[in-house]
């Protein structure tokens, strides 16, 4: 590793200090460091680079913060296969699974090229209205169709590979990757899916019909959701960070992206240990 980028949660004093320590540590090992411009401003007297340019300039990206910060960086990586090493500065994260105490021992191995990555599926999402493409998103976790606080139940006609599935009557709908099943999907009663499996999950949010349950489909499937409502406050969100309002008749298309996100694995814990720790399994 000769070039490494650093991103961090904005205005987080621990992240700013740790970024400085990481930069010093890397420079001492003759690694060139590319710091995201906003972080460079927070650090002071450090050269910054536009965030969108960094993934193409480096061999690896370090993200200091939480899962939300990592999701935003994954969007910047786009179609590149630049690995991301996520460091959680609070409690253990599902995506940022390396703790502060593990960071420098892990970096010692990473700089020597001694690390492995987990390849995580992403989704391409298209929003169409009267045949016109209005929105396009690429997500790592999930997309959510959700109603506003005062809106009524939404009717959402779902098709899988042009086969009619059902019309969900619910507060909303989640379509998640295996990576995203530990996010909103989990809170909505959906299953946890191991990241290496080739499937997607469709989970209704508070369905009007209690027999409408989450369903798992192939990751090769094309999922189409047609929303049916009038004068309601309904929106689509992508990874909880981007989105747009929807109108009745809009069609949301979801399919597996050709491009994956590469996450550096923790050298000291596996996925199941992350689950046990984060979800406090086994505690009384």
C-alpha positions in Angstrom: 0.0 0.0 0.0 1.6 3.3 -1.1 -1.4 5.6 -1.2 -4.3 5.7 1.3 -7.3 8.0 1.6 -8.9 9.1 4.9 -12.5 10.2 5.4 -14.1 10.9 8.8 -17.4 11.9 10.4 -17.6 15.7 10.2 -17.1 17.8 13.3 -16.3 14.7 15.4 -13.4 15.7 17.6 -12.3 12.1 18.2 -12.4 11.4 14.5 -10.3 14.5 13.7 -7.7 13.7 16.3 -7.5 10.0 15.2 -7.2 11.1 11.5 -4.1 13.1 12.5 -2.6 10.1 14.4 -3.3 7.8 11.4 -1.8 10.3 9.0 1.4 10.6 11.0 1.6 6.8 11.4 1.2 6.3 7.7 3.7 9.0 6.7 6.3 7.4 9.0 5.9 4.3 6.8 6.3 6.2 3.6 2.6 5.9 2.7 1.2 8.9 0.8 -2.1 10.1 2.5 -5.0 11.8 0.7 -7.3 13.6 3.1 -10.9 14.4 2.3 -11.2 18.3 1.9 -13.8 18.8 4.8 -11.7 16.7 7.1 -8.6 18.6 6.1 -10.3 21.9 7.0 -11.2 20.4 10.4 -7.6 19.2 10.9 -6.0 22.5 9.9 -2.8 23.0 7.9 -3.4 19.7 6.0 -3.7 19.5 2.3 -7.2 18.2 1.2 -8.5 16.6 -1.9 -12.1 16.5 -3.3 -13.8 13.5 -2.0 -14.9 12.2 -5.4 -11.3 12.2 -6.7 -9.8 10.3 -3.8 -11.0 6.7 -4.6 -9.2 6.8 -8.0 -6.0 8.1 -6.5 -5.5 5.5 -3.7 -5.1 1.8 -3.0 -7.3 1.9 0.1 -9.7 4.2 2.0 -9.9 4.5 5.7 -13.3 5.7 7.1 -13.4 7.0 10.7 -16.9 7.2 12.1 -19.9 4.9 11.8 -21.9 3.0 9.3 -23.6 6.2 7.9 -20.2 7.7 7.1 -19.1 4.5 5.4 -22.3 4.4 3.3 -21.6 8.0 2.0 -18.0 7.0 1.1 -19.2 3.9 -0.7 -21.2 6.1 -3.0 -18.1 8.1 -3.8 -16.1 5.0 -4.7 -18.8 4.3 -7.3 -17.7 1.8 -9.9 -14.1 1.4 -8.6 -13.0 -1.5 -6.5 -11.1 0.5 -4.0 -11.3 -1.4 -0.6 -12.7 0.4 2.4 -11.5 -0.1 5.9 -14.2 1.1 8.3 -13.3 2.1 11.9 -16.2 2.6 14.3 -15.6 5.4 16.9 -18.6 4.5 19.0 -20.0 1.0 19.6 -19.2 -1.7 17.1 -20.9 -1.2 13.7 -22.2 -3.7 11.2 -20.1 -2.1 8.4 -17.4 -0.3 10.4 -16.5 -3.5 12.3 -12.9 -2.5 13.3 -12.7 -0.8 16.7 -10.3 2.0 17.6 -8.1 -0.4 19.6 -7.8 -2.7 16.6 -7.0 0.1 14.1 -3.2 0.3 14.2 -2.6 -3.5 14.5 -4.9 -3.9 11.5 -3.2 -1.1 9.6 0.1 -2.8 10.2 -1.2 -5.8 8.3 -3.0 -3.8 5.7 0.1 -1.8 4.7 1.9 -5.0 4.2 -0.9 -6.2 1.9 -1.9 -8.9 4.5 -5.7 -8.5 4.6 -8.8 -9.9 3.0 -12.0 -8.2 1.8 -15.7 -9.0 1.9 -17.4 -8.3 -1.5 -20.8 -6.7 -0.8 -23.5 -6.5 -3.4 -25.0 -3.2 -4.4 -28.3 -2.3 -6.0 -29.1 -0.1 -9.0 -32.4 1.7 -8.5 -34.4 3.6 -11.1 -37.5 5.8 -10.6 -39.7 6.1 -13.7 -42.8 8.4 -14.2 -44.9 8.1 -17.4 -41.9 6.3 -19.0 -39.4 9.0 -18.2 -36.4 8.3 -15.9 -36.6 10.7 -13.0 -34.1 9.3 -10.5 -31.2 6.8 -10.4 -29.4 5.6 -7.3 -26.8 3.0 -6.3 -27.2 1.6 -2.8 -25.3 -0.7 -0.5 -27.9 -1.2 2.2 -31.5 -0.7 1.0 -34.1 1.4 -0.6 -37.2 2.4 1.3 -40.6 3.6 0.1 -42.2 5.3 3.0 -45.2 7.5 3.8 -45.2 10.7 5.8 -46.6 11.0 9.3 -50.1 12.0 8.1 -50.3 9.9 5.0 -52.6 6.9 4.8 -51.6 3.3 4.0 -49.9 3.0 0.6 -50.8 0.4 -2.1 -47.6 -0.9 -3.7 -48.0 -3.4 -6.6 -44.9 -5.6 -6.6 -43.6 -7.7 -9.6 -40.6 -10.0 -9.7 -39.2 -10.6 -13.2 -42.6 -9.4 -14.6 -44.5 -12.0 -12.5 -47.0 -10.4 -10.2 -46.1 -10.9 -6.5 -48.8 -9.0 -4.6 -50.1 -5.5 -3.8 -48.7 -4.6 -0.5 -50.9 -2.4 1.7 -48.6 -1.0 4.3 -46.8 2.0 5.7 -44.0 1.3 3.3 -41.7 -1.2 1.7 -38.0 -2.1 2.1 -35.8 -3.8 -0.5 -32.5 -4.7 1.0 -29.2 -6.4 0.1 -27.8 -9.0 2.5 -25.6 -6.2 3.9 -28.7 -4.1 4.5 -30.7 -6.7 6.3 -29.2 -5.5 9.6 -30.5 -2.0 9.0 -34.2 -0.9 8.6 -35.1 -4.4 7.5 -34.2 -5.9 10.8 -36.3 -3.2 12.7 -39.2 -4.0 10.4 -39.1 -7.7 11.3 -37.1 -8.9 8.3 -34.5 -11.7 8.4 -30.8 -11.3 8.8 -29.1 -12.6 5.7 -25.4 -13.6 5.5 -23.6 -11.1 3.3 -22.2 -13.8 0.9 -25.6 -15.1 -0.1 -27.0 -14.2 -3.6 -30.4 -12.9 -2.7 -32.5 -9.8 -1.9 -35.3 -9.4 0.7 -38.6 -7.5 0.3 -40.0 -6.4 3.6 -43.3 -4.6 4.1 -43.4 -2.0 6.9 -46.4 -2.4 9.2 -48.5 -4.2 6.6 -52.3 -3.9 6.8 -52.6 -7.6 6.0 -50.7 -9.5 8.7 -50.0 -12.4 6.3 -47.9 -10.1 4.2 -44.4 -11.2 5.4 -40.9 -10.5 4.2 -39.9 -12.6 1.1 -36.5 -13.5 -0.1 -35.8 -13.5 -3.9 -32.9 -14.2 -6.2 -30.4 -11.4 -6.6 -30.8 -11.9 -10.4 -34.4 -10.8 -10.2 -35.7 -7.5 -11.5 -38.1 -6.0 -8.9 -40.7 -3.5 -9.9 -42.8 -1.6 -7.5 -45.7 0.6 -8.7 -47.0 3.0 -6.1 -50.7 3.7 -6.1 -52.0 6.7 -4.1 -53.5 10.2 -4.5 -52.4 13.3 -2.8 -50.2 11.5 -0.2 -46.8 12.3 1.2 -44.7 9.4 0.0 -40.9 9.3 -0.6 -38.2 7.0 -1.7 -34.9 7.0 0.3 -31.7 5.3 -0.8 -29.4 4.1 2.0 -31.2 6.6 4.3 -29.2 9.5 2.8 -30.6 10.3 -0.6 -34.0 10.2 -2.2 -37.0 11.9 -3.8 -40.7 12.4 -3.4 -43.0 9.9 -5.3 -46.3 10.4 -7.1 -49.1 7.9 -7.7 -48.2 5.8 -10.7 -44.4 6.0 -10.3 -42.5 2.8 -10.9 -39.4 1.9 -8.8 -37.2 -0.6 -10.5 -34.5 -2.5 -8.5 -31.8 -4.8 -9.7 -28.4 -6.0 -8.7 -25.6 -3.7 -9.7 -22.6 -4.8 -11.7 -20.4 -3.0 -9.1 -19.7 -4.3 -5.6 -18.3 -2.6 -2.5 -15.1 -4.1 -1.0 -14.9 -4.0 2.8 -11.7 -4.9 4.6 -12.5 -7.7 7.1 -11.5 -7.4 10.7 -8.4 -9.5 11.4 -9.8 -10.4 14.8 -13.5 -11.1 14.4 -15.8 -12.8 11.9 -19.3 -11.7 10.8 -21.1 -13.8 13.4 -19.0 -12.3 16.2 -20.1 -8.9 15.0 -23.7 -10.0 15.1 -23.4 -11.5 18.6 -21.7 -8.3 19.9 -23.9 -5.8 18.2 -27.2 -7.5 18.9 -26.0 -8.7 22.4 -26.9 -12.3 21.7 -26.4 -14.5 24.7 -26.7 -11.7 27.3 -29.3 -12.0 30.1 
